[in-house]
């Protein structure tokens, strides 16, 4: 999975599209479906949290004064 994968789950307002996530989880059937559903949920939420943190860090970096010493 790469960064473009998570963008499928992000709404226009930057929030996670839980409706899409739960819909996909409902489609998971068969042997050990609960484990696979939880795994899918955890993967998507972890990717979203990583993406969101990256967005925050990027915003902080773009606001930094380039003339300042970084340490």
Secondary structure, DSSP 8 states (H G I E B T S, - for coil): --HHHHHTTB-TTS-B-HHHHHHHHHH--STTHHHHHHHHHHHHHHHHHHHHHHHHHHHHHHHS-TTS---
